[in-house]
Amino acid sequence: MYIVLVYDVSQEENGARRWSRIFKICKKYLTHIQNSVFEGELSKGQLQKELKEYIDKELDSVIIFKSRQEKWLDKEFWGRKDDLTSFIL
């Protein structure tokens, strides 16, 4: 399944630490697109198990947009599009 994951972590109650852990877990499985946005191919429960431990359901928000494949998702970029391969010589 192809997903786009967006999260918002509150800074309350040790939020900076939660944000850091969530960012690292997402980066392990997905491609970092922009601030708190990731995308990529993923099996259903792969990411969810690890994230559940760090998300505070009262303070934080995670939204996952799902598609069977990336080709079924129409992407449109407005403004600057970062080149993720620009660091390769």
C-alpha positions in Angstrom: 0.0 0.0 0.0 1.2 3.5 -0.8 0.7 6.1 2.0 1.1 9.8 2.8 1.6 10.3 6.5 1.1 13.7 8.1 1.6 14.3 11.9 1.3 17.2 14.4 2.9 16.7 17.8 2.0 19.0 20.7 4.9 20.5 22.5 3.1 19.9 25.8 4.1 17.0 28.1 7.5 16.1 26.7 6.4 16.8 23.1 9.9 17.5 21.7 11.0 14.0 22.7 7.8 12.5 21.2 8.3 14.5 18.0 11.9 13.3 17.7 10.9 9.6 18.1 8.0 9.8 15.7 10.2 11.5 13.1 12.9 8.9 13.4 10.4 6.0 13.1 8.7 7.6 10.0 12.1 8.2 8.4 13.0 4.5 8.9 10.1 3.4 6.7 9.1 6.3 4.5 10.6 9.2 2.5 10.6 12.5 4.2 8.8 15.0 2.0 8.3 18.2 4.0 8.4 19.1 7.7 6.0 16.5 9.2 5.1 14.8 6.0 6.3 11.4 4.7 5.3 9.1 1.8 6.1 5.6 0.6 5.2 2.0 0.2 4.3 0.2 3.4 2.7 -3.0 4.6 -0.3 -2.5 6.9 1.0 -2.9 10.4 4.6 -2.2 9.9 4.7 1.4 11.0 1.7 1.4 13.3 3.2 -0.8 16.0 6.2 1.4 16.5 4.3 4.8 16.4 1.6 3.8 18.9 4.1 3.9 21.7 4.9 7.6 21.2 1.6 9.2 20.1 -0.4 10.9 22.8 -4.0 10.4 21.7 -5.1 13.5 23.7 -2.4 15.9 22.3 -1.1 14.6 19.0 -2.5 13.9 15.6 -1.5 11.5 12.8 -3.3 11.3 9.5 -2.6 8.6 6.9 -3.8 8.9 3.3 -3.8 5.4 1.7 -3.7 4.3 -2.0 -3.1 0.9 -3.5 -0.2 2.2 -5.5 1.6 5.6 -6.0 0.4 5.7 -9.6 -3.2 6.1 -8.3 -2.2 9.2 -6.4 -2.1 12.5 -8.4 0.6 14.8 -6.9 0.7 18.5 -7.6 3.6 20.7 -6.3 3.1 24.4 -5.7 6.2 26.4 -4.9 9.7 24.9 -4.4 10.1 21.2 -4.9 13.1 19.8 -2.9 15.4 17.5 -4.9 16.1 14.7 -2.4 19.0 13.5 -4.5 20.8 16.8 -4.8 23.5 15.7 -2.3 24.7 12.9 -4.6 27.8 13.7 -6.6 
